[in-house]
Amino acid sequence: SGIIILIIIIVGVFSYDKYLINKKKDISDSYNSIIIDYSEKTKEKTASSLIEIINKKDSTYSPLSLYFIIDNNIIIEQSKINSLFDVLIKDTSLDSEIKNLIIYKKALFNADNMQEGDLLEILKPLINSKSVWQSHALYLLAEYFYAKDQKQKAKEFYNRIVNLENANQEIIIQVQKRLKRDLGE
């Protein structure tokens, strides 16, 4: 009976693995078909199909579907796009740095039309982390405040970037230029 139970477990594990592989392949085939068939005439059908893929919460094709929607202006309603971002951020099983990238992209997508408090709320998980996206988030906030002519707040965020241990080097160079050129440091 122990051998039979062991065989059942092994068969079950292999069957489940095969199921997951086939599910991933089906999502992949579906995504590729949707992208290939996309045209201005099929915008609504494409949107509906890509939203289905996003709601399947696949770690690869759900983010790709959202990016395709955004890049091709398939859905232009900001609230609808934000709800799709939330599906990825809250419900999809993703590597932590990929999730942080999606949070950053959500903030970037909304930065032009968002109030300060809302933008800070989106970026809070990145600002308070040691993520590789932390310096990007701080830079986005600094530029946001600089564009709003709130130079002191911008300067505070620029200085936080300069003092980070793991800050992106290209961002540090841009920050140092901005501080010297425009903020008198």
C-alpha positions as CSV (number, residue, x, y, z in Angstrom):
1,S,0.0,0.0,0.0
2,G,3.0,2.4,0.7
3,I,4.3,1.8,-2.9
4,I,0.8,2.4,-4.4
5,I,0.5,5.7,-2.4
6,L,4.0,6.7,-3.6
7,I,3.1,5.9,-7.2
8,I,-0.2,7.9,-6.9
9,I,1.7,10.9,-5.5
10,I,4.3,10.8,-8.2
11,V,1.7,10.5,-11.0
12,G,-0.3,13.3,-9.4
13,V,2.8,15.6,-9.3
14,F,3.7,14.9,-12.9
15,S,0.0,15.4,-14.0
16,Y,-0.3,18.7,-12.2
17,D,3.0,19.9,-13.7
18,K,1.8,18.9,-17.2
19,Y,-1.4,20.7,-16.5
20,L,0.4,23.9,-15.5
21,I,2.7,23.7,-18.6
22,N,-0.4,23.2,-20.9
23,K,-2.2,26.1,-19.2
24,K,0.8,28.4,-19.8
25,K,1.1,27.3,-23.4
26,D,-2.6,28.0,-24.0
27,I,-2.3,31.5,-22.5
28,S,0.8,32.1,-24.6
29,D,-0.9,30.9,-27.8
30,S,-3.9,33.1,-27.0
31,Y,-1.8,36.2,-26.3
32,N,0.2,35.7,-29.5
33,S,-3.0,35.2,-31.6
34,I,-4.6,38.3,-30.1
35,I,-1.5,40.4,-30.9
36,I,-1.1,39.1,-34.4
37,D,-4.8,39.8,-35.2
38,Y,-4.8,43.3,-33.7
39,S,-5.9,46.2,-35.8
40,E,-7.9,49.4,-35.3
41,K,-11.0,47.5,-36.5
42,T,-10.5,44.8,-33.8
43,K,-9.8,47.2,-30.9
44,E,-12.8,46.2,-28.7
45,K,-12.3,42.5,-29.2
46,T,-8.6,42.9,-28.5
47,A,-9.3,44.8,-25.3
48,S,-11.8,42.2,-24.1
49,S,-9.4,39.3,-24.9
50,L,-6.4,41.0,-23.3
51,I,-8.4,41.8,-20.1
52,E,-9.3,38.1,-20.0
53,I,-5.6,37.3,-20.0
54,I,-4.9,39.9,-17.3
55,N,-7.6,38.3,-15.1
56,K,-6.0,34.9,-15.5
57,K,-3.2,36.4,-13.4
58,D,-0.3,34.8,-15.3
59,S,3.0,36.1,-14.3
60,T,4.3,36.6,-17.9
61,Y,1.3,37.3,-20.1
62,S,-0.9,39.3,-17.8
63,P,1.7,42.2,-17.6
64,L,2.4,41.9,-21.3
65,S,-1.3,42.2,-22.0
66,L,-1.6,45.4,-19.9
67,Y,1.5,46.9,-21.6
68,F,0.1,46.1,-25.0
69,I,-3.2,47.8,-24.1
70,I,-1.3,50.9,-22.8
71,D,1.2,51.1,-25.7
72,N,-1.5,50.9,-28.3
73,N,-4.1,53.1,-26.6
74,I,-6.6,50.3,-26.7
75,I,-8.2,51.4,-23.5
76,I,-7.9,55.1,-22.7
77,E,-10.0,55.3,-19.5
78,Q,-7.5,55.9,-16.7
79,S,-9.6,54.3,-14.0
80,K,-10.0,51.1,-16.1
81,I,-6.2,50.9,-16.7
82,N,-5.6,51.5,-12.9
83,S,-7.9,48.6,-12.0
84,L,-5.9,46.4,-14.4
85,F,-2.7,47.6,-12.7
86,D,-4.3,46.6,-9.4
87,V,-5.0,43.1,-10.6
88,L,-1.3,42.7,-11.4
89,I,-0.1,44.3,-8.2
90,K,-2.5,42.8,-5.7
91,D,-3.6,39.5,-7.2
92,T,-0.9,38.2,-9.6
93,S,1.9,36.1,-8.2
94,L,5.0,37.9,-9.3
95,D,8.6,38.2,-8.3
96,S,9.0,41.1,-5.9
97,E,11.1,43.3,-8.2
98,I,8.7,42.7,-11.1
99,K,5.8,43.8,-8.8
100,N,7.8,46.9,-7.8
101,L,8.4,47.6,-11.5
102,I,4.6,47.4,-12.1
103,I,4.0,49.8,-9.2
104,Y,6.5,52.2,-10.7
105,K,4.9,52.0,-14.1
106,K,1.5,52.6,-12.5
107,A,2.8,55.8,-10.9
108,L,4.5,56.8,-14.1
109,F,1.2,56.2,-16.1
110,N,-0.7,58.4,-13.6
111,A,1.9,61.1,-12.7
112,D,0.6,63.8,-15.1
113,N,-3.0,63.6,-13.8
114,M,-2.6,62.7,-10.2
115,Q,-2.7,64.7,-7.0
116,E,0.4,64.6,-4.8
117,G,-1.1,62.4,-2.1
118,D,-2.3,59.8,-4.5
119,L,1.1,59.6,-6.3
120,L,2.9,59.3,-2.9
121,E,0.4,56.5,-1.9
122,I,1.2,54.5,-5.1
123,L,5.0,54.9,-4.7
124,K,5.1,54.3,-0.9
125,P,6.0,50.6,-1.2
126,L,9.0,51.6,-3.4
127,I,10.1,54.6,-1.4
128,N,10.1,52.6,1.9
129,S,12.0,49.6,0.4
130,K,15.5,48.6,-0.7
131,S,14.2,47.8,-4.2
132,V,16.2,48.6,-7.3
133,W,13.2,50.8,-8.2
134,Q,13.5,53.0,-5.1
135,S,15.7,55.6,-6.8
136,H,13.4,55.6,-9.8
137,A,10.4,56.3,-7.6
138,L,12.2,59.1,-5.7
139,Y,13.3,60.6,-9.0
140,L,9.7,60.5,-10.4
141,L,8.5,62.3,-7.2
142,A,11.4,64.8,-7.4
143,E,10.6,65.6,-11.0
144,Y,6.9,65.8,-10.2
145,F,7.5,68.4,-7.5
146,Y,10.0,70.3,-9.7
147,A,7.4,70.5,-12.5
148,K,4.9,71.8,-10.0
149,D,7.4,74.5,-9.1
150,Q,7.8,73.1,-5.5
151,K,11.6,73.4,-5.6
152,Q,12.1,72.6,-1.9
153,K,10.2,69.3,-2.0
154,A,12.0,68.4,-5.2
155,K,15.3,69.2,-3.6
156,E,14.5,66.9,-0.6
157,F,13.8,64.0,-3.0
158,Y,16.9,64.7,-5.1
159,N,19.0,64.6,-2.0
160,R,17.5,61.3,-0.8
161,I,18.6,59.8,-4.1
162,V,22.1,61.0,-3.8
163,N,22.3,59.4,-0.4
164,L,21.0,56.0,-1.4
165,E,23.3,53.1,-1.4
166,N,21.8,51.2,-4.3
167,A,20.7,54.2,-6.5
168,N,20.8,53.9,-10.2
169,Q,24.0,55.6,-11.4
170,E,22.4,57.3,-14.4
171,I,19.7,58.8,-12.1
172,I,22.4,60.0,-9.7
173,I,24.2,61.8,-12.6
174,Q,20.9,63.4,-13.7
175,V,20.1,64.4,-10.1
176,Q,23.6,66.0,-9.6
177,K,23.2,68.0,-12.8
178,R,19.7,69.2,-11.7
179,L,20.9,70.1,-8.2
180,K,23.9,72.1,-9.6
181,R,22.2,73.7,-12.6
182,D,18.7,74.4,-11.3
183,L,18.7,74.3,-7.6
184,G,22.1,75.9,-6.8
185,E,23.9,73.1,-5.1
